Amino acid sequence: MSLKHTDEQNFEKDVQQSQGLVLVDFWAEWCMPCKRLMPILESVAQQNSDITIIKVNVDENPDLSSTFNIRTIPTLILFKDGQQIAVKNGGAPAIELSEWIRSNAK
């Protein structure tokens, strides 16, 4: 599965009304750790067909950033059936990120 992008207008439909696991990556174009995380998220998406990964640009979506109290980026928020279940600040290797997803999705 590839990475998808969403915005404030589509967040509810893309994330909060979704069934299953959705990992939301809050990021910015100027953020170097966010750029390093991109291929890791692509790898996680390819290895886990049961999860949707959605990116939210914090500069273009300030209301969403405020709603979810985003203070650092990258911030990853894991949703299950539309409900927030876990938050992770910063990046991680693909194996560690997959384990974090699996341990929180139980």
Backbone hydrogen bonds, N-H to C=O, Kabsch-Sander energy under -0.5 kcal/mol:
donor,donor_aa,acceptor,acceptor_aa,energy
4,K,53,I,-2.4
6,T,55,K,-2.2
10,N,7,D,-0.6
11,F,7,D,-1.4
14,D,10,N,-3.1
15,V,11,F,-2.8
16,Q,11,F,-1.1
17,Q,12,E,-1.8
18,S,15,V,-1.3
21,L,50,D,-0.9
22,V,79,F,-2.4
23,L,52,T,-3.1
24,V,22,V,-0.6
24,V,77,I,-3.1
25,D,23,L,-0.5
25,D,54,I,-2.9
26,F,24,V,-0.7
26,F,75,T,-3.0
27,W,25,D,-0.6
27,W,56,V,-2.3
31,C,28,A,-1.2
32,M,30,W,-0.7
35,K,31,C,-1.8
36,R,32,M,-2.2
37,L,33,P,-1.4
38,M,34,C,-1.0
40,I,36,R,-0.5
41,L,37,L,-2.6
42,E,38,M,-2.2
43,S,39,P,-2.0
44,V,40,I,-2.5
45,A,41,L,-2.5
46,Q,42,E,-2.0
47,Q,43,S,-2.1
48,N,44,V,-1.4
51,I,48,N,-1.5
52,T,21,L,-2.3
54,I,23,L,-2.9
54,I,52,T,-0.5
55,K,4,K,-3.3
56,V,25,D,-3.0
58,V,27,W,-3.2
58,V,56,V,-0.6
61,N,57,N,-1.1
65,S,61,N,-1.8
66,S,62,P,-2.1
67,T,63,D,-2.7
68,F,64,L,-2.2
69,N,66,S,-1.4
70,I,65,S,-2.9
71,R,69,N,-0.6
75,T,26,F,-1.6
76,L,88,K,-3.6
77,I,24,V,-2.5
78,L,86,A,-2.7
79,F,22,V,-3.1
80,K,83,Q,-2.7
81,D,20,G,-2.5
83,Q,80,K,-1.9
85,I,78,L,-3.4
86,A,78,L,-1.4
88,K,76,L,-2.9
90,G,74,P,-3.5
97,L,93,P,-2.8
98,S,94,A,-2.6
99,E,95,I,-2.2
100,W,96,E,-2.3
101,I,97,L,-2.2
102,R,98,S,-2.6
103,S,99,E,-2.8
104,N,100,W,-1.5
105,A,101,I,-1.5
106,K,102,R,-0.5
